[in-house]
Each structure stands twice: as structure tokens, then as C-alpha cells.
Amino acid sequence: MTALELLQPESVDETTRLLAEHGEASKLIAGGTAMVIMLKNRLIDPEVLISLGRVEGLNGISHEPGTGLRIGALVKVREVELSPLVRGLNPTLAETFGKVANVRVRNAATVGGNLSEADYASDPPAILVAMRGRVRVVSPRGEREIPLTGFFRDFYETALEPDEVLTELVVPDQDASTHSAYIKFVTRSSEDRPCVGTAAVVELNPDGTCRDLRVAVCAVAETPQEIESAEAMARGERLTDELLDDIAQAYAEEIEPLSDLRGSEWYRRRMIRVFVRRAIQQALANGNGSH
């Protein structure tokens, strides 16, 4: 294992310049909850660590009308969980961040680190995909936005270019017609990562029919899974028990689950069917606003 050099830039521009300069020999570190484990287990062997700890302007949570919640990359997971602004505007988001691991981890892990790691069994990505969140990233070439529907590419792989830094998460406003939920099913300790995590966002028409349905399932494959053909079954329809069964069955049939110590492919497929239905039902029960 090579000796590590630690660099501590003070701006995003300096960070991107260092990433471009050191290339694949470098890794970014923020909260370090995942990076330290990978270093200790020699899963990675970078020559340079570029710390984001001194970079200014990435620590805020704000709301911009017409845009939504803006959450800086260095905001701690625990801060999102407890933020009065997030709790008031999007309680499901706050609740989901409150389900990540345990308080010790949530007080160290950052929003940007959580998303950039692209852990298949992380909780926030599913609800953020269903809510059509996006991230802002910066490189020496400028700034761009990446929808989270296309951000997660594979196990621990994202759409970030090697010289790009994730600076902000943007979560669009959820209006009064929007109902949402995230439920996490664990097979071991309550603090464990999920065997199946399911997020549901339902938009209703004034007559009670479904205008749009978005369901994302995490921890069952390399990336959050969304089955558009199943979601389309709900549009313009009333979400009856029979229709929910059909949608849940479609998810169970279309997703190809992995097997790991939290559950086999056989078991996960059956749990997908159960928890897709439950997530939609929970979303409808939650409604929008405080719950």
C-alpha cells in the first residue's frame, strides 16, 4: 500500500483542478464513513486523498421557489433528518435520511458522499430517484446537472466524470397533490442496511385518480430499480387493491434481484412484491405535508 498524500483545497475550483491533475491516483473524501472502511480493507489504494473539509459554500440547506430544496454536498445526513425546513416542506425526505444506519454514522456521513459512493443498499437514492432529484456537479469545463434517474450506473459507479465534484442536491417541491413514502425492510439488526428499500411517490388528480406514480426499489440490484411499464398501469386509474397487486407483481417479475447475506434472490423477489404494495399504500396514507 502506497503512502497517502492528503490535500486540502479551499474551493470547488481548486478541488476540480487537483482531481484533473492527479487523475485516477486520487480520491475525494468528505465524511469518510465509507472511504475509511475501503482504505482499511485495502479495497482501494489511492496515492492522493483530496479532502473537501475546508471547501466553502457546500454546507447549506435552503429552499428556492420554483426549484425546490437545495442541499449542499457537505451537509451531514443527520442535518437533513433534523432540518426544520426539510421537515416542513418534505417530511418523507427527512424521515428517509433518518433511517440511514445509526446516529453516529448520520452525524459523520455527508449527502454528497452518500450519493457519490453509489452503494446499492443505501437508503436515500430510492426516494431521491422517485422524487426526481438531481445533482449539480462542477469540473474545469464548467457546471452541469445530472438527474438522479441517470446518475447511478452500476455497483459503486456513477455518471460523475473523474474530474467532477458533486456540489449540491436539488429536490423538486412536492405539491399538495403529491403523496410519498419510503419503507425499509431489514432482515438483521434495526441499524442494518436494507434487504429491500422501497420509495413511492403518487400524484393524484382532483377526482382521486392517479396522475403519476413513481416507485423505486433499492438494495435489490446494482442501482435503484424503477419499472416504467408498471408505473404506467396506474395513470388515470384509481389505485384499488387489485391494481396495486398487479403493479407489485410486475415489479417482482421485472426486477432481477441479487443474493447476499441479507436475502436470496428468491426471498427478495417475494419481498419486492410485498413492499412495493406497502410503499404505495403508505404514501397514500401519508399524504403531503406533516405526518
N, C-alpha and C positions, 0 to 999 in steps of 0.2 A: 504494500500500500504506500503510495507516494505521500510526501509531506504536503499538508494543505496550506495554501496561502489564503488568508482572509482579507477581502477588500470591502470597504465600507463607503460606498458612494453616498452623496447627499442630495442627489436629484435624479429624476427619472432619466433625463438625457445622459447623465454620467453613467447610469446603470446600463442603458442600452449600448453605450459606447464600449463599456467593459465587456458586455456579452459578445458584441461583434468582434472585439479584439481577441478574446480568449476562446471563443467558439465552443466546441464540444468538450473542451477541457474544464469548462466552468459549469457551476450550478448556482441557481438562486436559492437563498434561504431567508425565510421570514420568521414564522413562529417556531419552526424546526421540529414540530411534533412527528412528522413523517420522515424528514430528511435525516435526523439524528439516528433513527432506527435503521434506515437504509445504510448509513455510514458504518454503524456499529456491526451490522451483519455483512458488511462488505458487498452489498448488492450494487453499490456504485463506488467509483474510485476517481472522483474529480481531482484536478490539480489546484483548482481555484474555487473558493466559495465567495459569492457576492452577496453580502448581507443587505437587506432592504431596511434594516432597523433605523437608519439615520435619514432615509429618504422622506422629504417633507411632502405634504399635500395628499397623503393616501390614507388618512385616519378618520375621515369624516363620514357621517350619515346625514343625509339631507333629503328633502323632497322638492322636486321641480314639477309644477303643474304642467300637464301635457306630456311629461316624460316619465315620471314615476319616482320611486325610491332610488337614490344614488348612494351606494355603499362602497367606500374606499377599500382597496385591496388589503391594507394593513389593519383594518377593523377586525377585532377579535370576534370569534364565533359567539362568545358569551355576550359581547356588546350588542350584537344583533338580537339575541334572545331577550335581553332586558330593555332594549331601547323603547322608550315611550312612543316615539314617532313610528317605529315599525309595528309595535303592538297596536297602535291606534289605527293605522292605515292598512296593515296586512297581518292580522294576528296569526294566520296559518304559517306565514313565513317565520315569525318569531318562535312559534311552537316547534317548527321543524328544526331550527337551529338549536333549540333547547333539548333535542333528542340526540344530539351528537355525543357519543362516548360518555364522558363524565365531566364534572365541573372543572377539574384540574386541566383536562385537555382543552375544554372550551375556553378557558382563560388564557391559553397559550396559542392555540391554532388561529390562523387568520383566514379571512374569507378568500383572499386571492390564493393562498397556499392550498386551501381545501379544493378549490376548483382546478388549479393548475396540476395538482397531483393526479387528478382523474382516477381516484380509487373507485373501483366498480361497486364497492359496498358502502360508499359514503352516502349520508342521508340527504344533504341539501340539493345535489344535482337533479333528483327526480322532480321535486316541487318547482325548482327553477326552470326546468325544461317545460313543465306543464304550464307555468305562468308566463312562458315566452320571454324569460330573462335574456339578457345579452351582456357581454363584457366589452369593455373598451381596452384596447391594447396599444402600446406605443413602441416604435422601433426607430432606428436612424432614418427611415424613409417617411415617418410621419405616424399618424394615428388612424386606427380603423376600429369598427365594431364587428363583433362576431356573435351571431345568435347562438344561444346555448344548444339549440336543436342540432347544430352542426359543429359544436365545439369539441365534444368528446368523440375521439376517433377509435380508440381501442383500449386495452388494458394499460392504464397509466400513460396514455398518449392523447394529446390534444391537437387542436388546429394552430396552436402557437408556433410561430417561426422561431428558430434558435436565438435570434436577437431581439425578440419581442418581450415586453413586460406587461403583464396584466395589471391595469391601474384601477379599474372600477367595475363594479357590478351594477347593472341597471335593471330594476324590476318594474314593469309597467303597472299603472294603477289598476286595481280591481274594482269595478263599479258595483252599484247596488244589485245588479242582476247576476253577479258572479258569486259562486259558492265554491269553496275549496277545502281540501283536507290532505294530510299526509299521515299514513299509518305505517308503523314499523313492527315487523314480526321477527322476534329473535328466538332462537332455539336453545340458547345457553344463558349466560348472565344477562341481567337487565341492561348492563352497560355495553354489551357486545354490539358489534356491527350486525346489520340485519341479515336474516336469511332471505327475506323479501321485504322491500320497501315500496310502497305504492302511493303515488300522488294523483289526485283527481281535481280537475277544475271544470266546473259546469257553469255555463252561461244560459240563463233561462229567458224565454220570451215573456211578454206580459200575460199571455194566456196559459203559462205554465209549461209549454212545450220547450224542448231543448234547442237553443240556438247553436250552441257549440259544446263539445265535450273533448277534453284532453286528459289522457291518463298516461302516466309514465311510471314504469316499474324498474326499480334499481336492485342491485345485488344478485341478479339472476343471470346476467350476461356481462359482456365486456363494457357495455355502455348502457345508459338508461334506455329502456325499450318502450316505444310508442307505436301502436298498431293503428294506422290511419283508417284502414278499412273497417275496423271495429268501431272506432270513434264515429265514423260516418253513419253507422246504423242508428245513432241517437238523434241526429239532426232533424229537427221538425217533428220529433215524436215525443210522446210522454214517456218518462222513464219508469215504466212499470217493472214489477218484479221479473216478469218474463223477459223483457228486453234486457234488463241488467244481467240476467243469467246468460243470454245469448252473447252479450258483449264480453262478459268474463270468460266464457267458453272460447270465444275467438282469440282472446289474449293467450289463454292457456295452450291453444293449438298452434298459434303462430310463433310464439317465443320458443327458442331452443335453449333451455336452461343449462347452466353448468352444474357440476357436482363439486362440493368442497366439504370441509368439516362441519359447516352449518346446515348442510342438507344435500341430498342426492338430486339428480335431475328429475327422477320420478316424483320425489316429495315436493320439490319446488314447483313443478308443473301443477300439482294439485293445489298448492298454496297460492299460486298466482290466481287461479280461478276464484278462490275464496276471497282473497284480499282486493282484487280489482272490484268485485261487487261491494265489499265493505267500504272501500275508499269512496266510491261514488255515493253510497248511502250516507256516509259520514259527512261528505261535502254538502249534500242536500240538507242535512240536519244542522250543520254549522251556519250556513248562510254566509253573508258578508258582514263585516264589522265585528264588534267584540263578541266573543263566545267563549 
